[in-house]
Amino acid sequence: MKRVGNCWKASVAAFFLLMFTAFAAADTTSVDTVSYKSNSEFFDGEVLQAGYVSNFATDKINVHLGASEIESKTGATAEEDLTLSVSHQNTYARYPLQETGLKKIYGWEGMKKTFDTKDQLWNWVTSNCADFTEGGVAIGDRTSKVEAAAKSWYDYWTGSYNYQAFCLRKNGYYGDVADIGSPDEIFRTEWRLQAGDKNPQTAIITNGDGGSGVVSNLGRYAKVKWQGNLDTGQNPPLVDDELAIHGNNYEGGWRVISEQRYDNYWNYIKNDGNRLLDKWKSGDYSESYIEGLLNGKAENAQKRYSESPLANAEVLDSSFQSGALKADMDSRLAYPEFNVYVDAGENGYITVSKPVGKPKIVSSSGASFGELSSGRISVDVKNVGGAEGSFSARAGSCSQYFQADALQNTKRVAPGETASYSFRVTFTSTSMQQASYTGRCSITVEDTGSGREVSTSVSVEATQQSECTQGKEIVKQKNGNDVIYSCPDGLKIQKQDTCTGELKAVFVNNDIQYDCREEGTGGGSGGGLFGKRFTLPITGTQLSNPLNAFENIWSGDANALNWLQVFVTFIAFLGGFALVGVKLGKIVDGLATEFIPVKDSHVRLVIGLLGGGMIATAVYQLVTDPLGLLVTVLGLVVMGYLYLSASAPEINL
């Protein structure tokens, strides 16, 4: 746009809502409303909208919109007057002609012939006779797809049978038949637009020309768009008992015929055709009588339907594929709406200008926040224009992972004043690792009066929190070894164990926890007093740590399997304590009394604790594996039996 003083040159669009009726010839000379808006769908810049709603009858529009009237109603300055006239209306109904598979109207010819054999009769009938019932007829033991009558007699002179056939064949046709579709009301008006003493812009506007009838060029600098519902107050003639027949011998290629006479024609042939052939065969009717009867029906069916309101309709399209008829209507248009858009830019047709607000971004700020929270970005906007501005701010696109609120914020800002706008920004990432992300978000500010826009971008930064499933473990490869990580709180992962040597991470505890084991083994737990595994001194053998199950219970992470493992291990400890303390305690007891001054109960206690611990550890290695659990239960039964056997008192009789 070109700046003129403190104003902006712009486009101007005049919007006229027109109403027509058929009962008077008064001219419309003024508009009811005039407003000044931004932009149009056809030209850049501002829009001058003039609306007219008539409350009286009129068949002609002759509007004069003076420069002073434009200024008084909008505050904008126009350098020329604007006039618009609409006249010379023509209204009609357009009826499309549609091919729907209707049969043609045929003429008919009777045929008969005598044959020596049935085969000769059959061949002649199937090659020459017409099918008018879509049923066929039986000839001997065969059924034809055509209609015919036949008779036979014995010729004593030749000593053989003779055969005679009677049938009808089509003898030309009058034309193809089409349905008449629902009508479209078409209007045609002449438009003339002029700014000052410049060359007028003219156009013919009609809703019957498809796209060009909806939006037409009104010269080089203006466009006219019809957008209302056409209503004349009169319905077009109804199509009730009409069809159309197409042929070169009809004026314009089409003729309107009666649907009832057409149906009577075909119903008579289908229902009475075979009866007529039988009458001919029996000698009751002659060939000429039947031909005259059928062709009379055909002639009547193709006659012009003079009683129809479309009998004298003008042919708009003579082709069979897209035929159309035109019926003139006497009434005038009522309530059509028209938009007139006039270019008033730097090189436009009319010049209009108006002081407007002018936004300028004087400061901005970004945001830094964590993933589970949000931040706010903001701008300060100053009105550096000569009039109050209505400034609308909106947050635009952001970098990947960042989203800004889509809400638009509008404020009225006086000249020289500043307004602040802020928008909420959030962050979303699918990453599982903790990291920082940076990006930018755009903010655009528009003066709704002029359409002028200014924009900027601000920085945003967010910290990604590590994410994981609480209680679940994962395995990663590091330096060729499996490293087990756990998720204690659902937000971050931490290192749990490293599987070295031949050990690999395998699932245990219902597939939510891992353990370092040799390939091909399952179950288990490792590291520290409550680690999942511990290593035997000297031998270096790694064993599952029973105390790990107690850790799961104390931490609240135990499941049903953990409880069962602890219960079985505890029973094994009690059984081992009792068995070793009683059975082996007696042996060690004897040795101790010779070399160690300790009471028997102390020795049994120590031996029982050591034995119970070793048996409990061995049992835990088994119960961490489902198959081992079954073997362990059987072992406990055997151990219980041995315990009872060893502790049973001897009874001497």
NORGI-V299268 format. One record per backbone hydrogen bond with DSSP energy under -1.0 kcal/mol. CO is the residue of the C=O (numbers start at 0). NH is the residue of the N-H. If there is no record, write none. Layout:
CO | NH
CO | NH
//
This chain:
1 | 8
3 | 6
6 | 3
11 | 341
13 | 339
15 | 337
27 | 61
28 | 63
32 | 50
34 | 48
36 | 46
42 | 39
44 | 38
46 | 36
48 | 34
50 | 31
50 | 32
57 | 20
59 | 27
60 | 85
62 | 83
64 | 81
65 | 69
66 | 70
67 | 71
68 | 72
69 | 73
70 | 74
76 | 352
80 | 195
81 | 64
82 | 193
83 | 62
84 | 191
85 | 60
86 | 189
89 | 187
90 | 328
91 | 185
92 | 326
93 | 183
94 | 324
95 | 180
97 | 178
104 | 173
106 | 170
108 | 168
110 | 166
112 | 164
114 | 162
116 | 120
117 | 121
118 | 122
119 | 123
120 | 124
121 | 125
123 | 127
124 | 128
129 | 146
136 | 143
138 | 141
141 | 138
148 | 165
150 | 163
152 | 161
154 | 158
154 | 159
159 | 154
161 | 152
162 | 114
163 | 150
164 | 112
165 | 148
166 | 110
167 | 129
168 | 108
171 | 106
174 | 104
175 | 245
177 | 243
178 | 97
183 | 93
185 | 91
186 | 206
187 | 89
188 | 204
189 | 86
190 | 202
191 | 84
192 | 200
193 | 82
194 | 197
200 | 192
202 | 190
204 | 188
208 | 211
210 | 214
213 | 225
215 | 223
220 | 342
221 | 217
222 | 340
223 | 215
224 | 338
230 | 333
240 | 258
242 | 256
243 | 177
244 | 254
245 | 175
246 | 249
249 | 252
252 | 246
254 | 244
255 | 304
256 | 242
257 | 261
258 | 262
259 | 263
260 | 264
261 | 265
262 | 266
263 | 267
264 | 268
265 | 269
266 | 270
267 | 271
268 | 272
271 | 275
272 | 276
273 | 277
274 | 278
275 | 279
276 | 280
277 | 281
278 | 283
278 | 284
285 | 289
286 | 290
287 | 291
288 | 292
289 | 293
290 | 294
291 | 295
292 | 296
293 | 297
294 | 298
295 | 299
296 | 300
297 | 301
303 | 305
304 | 307
307 | 310
309 | 312
313 | 325
316 | 323
322 | 96
323 | 315
323 | 316
324 | 94
325 | 313
326 | 92
333 | 230
336 | 226
336 | 227
337 | 15
338 | 224
339 | 13
340 | 222
341 | 11
342 | 348
342 | 349
344 | 347
350 | 78
351 | 9
352 | 76
357 | 383
359 | 381
362 | 379
364 | 377
366 | 460
368 | 462
369 | 372
374 | 424
376 | 422
377 | 364
378 | 420
379 | 361
379 | 362
380 | 418
381 | 359
382 | 415
388 | 412
389 | 447
390 | 410
391 | 445
392 | 408
393 | 443
396 | 441
398 | 401
400 | 427
402 | 425
408 | 392
410 | 390
412 | 388
413 | 416
416 | 382
418 | 380
420 | 378
422 | 376
423 | 404
424 | 374
425 | 402
431 | 466
434 | 463
436 | 461
438 | 459
439 | 398
440 | 457
441 | 395
442 | 455
443 | 393
444 | 453
445 | 391
446 | 450
451 | 446
453 | 444
455 | 442
457 | 440
458 | 366
459 | 438
460 | 368
461 | 436
462 | 370
463 | 434
468 | 471
473 | 484
475 | 482
477 | 480
480 | 477
481 | 498
482 | 475
483 | 495
483 | 496
484 | 473
485 | 493
486 | 470
489 | 467
493 | 485
496 | 483
499 | 502
503 | 516
505 | 514
506 | 522
507 | 511
507 | 512
508 | 511
511 | 472
512 | 507
514 | 505
516 | 503
517 | 520
527 | 530
531 | 525
531 | 544
532 | 526
533 | 542
535 | 539
536 | 538
540 | 535
542 | 533
544 | 547
545 | 548
546 | 550
547 | 551
548 | 552
549 | 553
550 | 554
551 | 556
551 | 557
558 | 562
559 | 563
560 | 564
561 | 565
562 | 566
563 | 567
564 | 568
565 | 569
566 | 570
567 | 571
568 | 572
569 | 573
570 | 574
571 | 575
572 | 576
573 | 577
574 | 578
575 | 579
576 | 580
577 | 581
578 | 582
579 | 584
583 | 587
584 | 588
585 | 589
586 | 590
587 | 591
588 | 592
590 | 594
591 | 595
595 | 597
598 | 602
599 | 603
600 | 604
601 | 605
602 | 606
603 | 607
604 | 608
605 | 609
606 | 610
607 | 611
608 | 612
609 | 613
610 | 614
611 | 615
612 | 616
613 | 617
614 | 618
615 | 619
616 | 620
617 | 621
618 | 622
619 | 623
621 | 624
624 | 628
625 | 629
626 | 630
627 | 631
628 | 632
629 | 633
630 | 634
631 | 635
632 | 636
633 | 637
634 | 638
635 | 639
636 | 640
637 | 641
638 | 642
639 | 643
640 | 644
641 | 645
642 | 646
//
